[in-house]
Amino acid sequence: MSEPYVPILFMLGLGFAFAALSVFTSLVVGPKRYNRAKLEAYECGIQPSPQAAGGGRIPIKYYLTAMLFIVFDIESVFLYPFAVAFNKLGLFALVEMVLFILTVFVAYAYVWRRGGLDWD
């Protein structure tokens, strides 16, 4: 019963082994010259500060951009199998996909209205 999964498990094990070997090799072979500058946080060439600028408040546009990315990423994940099996699914699946796309456009309209697409 589990015979078809043996190649998948083998590739999974091979991937984990390669990742572990790569990390171990970099620890053994890599240079070990630590100084204070290398141990500090890197902030794009700006001197690191203990507190975020503006008191740590993050604008809503960051969250809206992330939400927009996730919504359209999930949309593409659901639309691809639908497009592949469109002929076999029938009218019910078409109606369901139209409802799904309408739901996605509601999220898009929300982000647009909140100013998530305006880059100042």
C-alpha positions in Angstrom: 0.0 0.0 0.0 2.8 2.4 0.8 4.9 1.3 -2.1 4.0 4.3 -4.4 5.2 6.7 -1.8 8.7 5.3 -1.5 10.2 7.5 -4.3 8.6 10.6 -2.7 9.9 9.8 0.7 13.3 9.1 -0.9 13.4 12.5 -2.6 12.2 14.2 0.7 15.0 12.5 2.6 17.5 13.4 -0.1 16.4 17.1 0.1 16.8 17.2 3.9 20.1 15.5 3.7 21.4 18.0 1.1 20.2 20.9 3.3 21.8 19.5 6.4 25.0 18.8 4.6 25.1 22.3 3.1 24.6 23.9 6.5 27.2 21.6 8.2 29.8 22.2 5.4 29.4 26.0 5.7 29.9 25.8 9.4 33.1 23.7 9.0 34.6 25.4 6.0 33.4 29.0 6.3 35.5 31.8 7.8 35.1 32.5 11.5 36.3 36.1 11.8 33.6 37.7 14.0 33.6 41.4 14.9 31.1 43.8 16.3 30.0 45.1 12.9 29.2 41.6 11.7 27.2 40.8 14.8 24.9 43.9 14.6 21.6 44.0 12.7 21.9 45.3 9.1 19.4 47.9 8.1 20.2 48.8 4.5 23.2 50.9 5.3 21.4 53.0 8.0 22.7 52.9 11.5 20.6 50.5 13.5 18.3 52.1 16.1 16.8 50.4 19.2 13.3 51.7 18.4 11.6 52.0 15.0 11.2 55.5 13.5 7.9 57.1 14.4 7.5 55.2 17.7 7.1 51.8 16.1 3.9 52.4 14.3 3.6 50.7 10.9 1.4 52.3 8.2 -1.7 50.4 7.1 -0.3 50.2 3.5 2.1 47.4 4.5 -0.8 45.3 5.7 -2.9 46.1 2.7 -0.1 45.2 0.4 0.4 41.9 2.2 -3.3 41.2 2.1 -3.5 41.9 -1.6 -0.6 39.6 -2.3 -2.1 36.8 -0.3 -5.6 37.2 -1.9 -4.3 37.1 -5.5 -1.8 34.3 -4.7 -4.7 32.2 -3.3 -6.8 33.1 -6.3 -4.1 31.8 -8.7 -3.8 28.6 -6.7 -7.5 28.0 -7.1 -7.9 29.2 -10.7 -5.2 27.0 -12.2 -6.8 23.6 -11.4 -10.2 25.0 -12.5 -8.7 26.0 -15.8 -7.1 22.6 -16.3 -10.3 20.6 -15.6 -12.9 23.1 -16.9 -14.5 20.8 -19.4 -15.1 18.0 -16.8 -16.6 20.2 -14.1 -19.7 21.6 -15.7 -22.0 24.5 -14.9 -21.9 24.1 -11.2 -18.2 24.7 -11.0 -18.5 27.7 -13.3 -21.0 29.3 -11.0 -18.8 28.5 -8.0 -15.8 30.1 -9.7 -17.7 33.2 -10.6 -18.7 33.5 -6.9 -15.1 33.0 -5.9 -13.8 35.7 -8.3 -16.5 38.1 -7.1 -15.3 37.5 -3.5 -11.7 38.2 -4.7 -12.8 41.5 -6.3 -14.5 42.6 -3.1 -11.1 42.3 -1.4 -9.5 44.1 -4.3 -12.1 46.9 -4.0 -11.5 47.2 -0.3 -7.7 47.5 -0.8 -8.2 50.0 -3.5 -10.6 52.1 -1.4 -8.3 52.1 1.6 -5.5 53.4 -0.6 -3.4 50.3 -0.7 -2.6 50.8 -4.4 -1.5 54.4 -4.1 2.3 54.6 -3.9 3.3 57.9 -2.4 
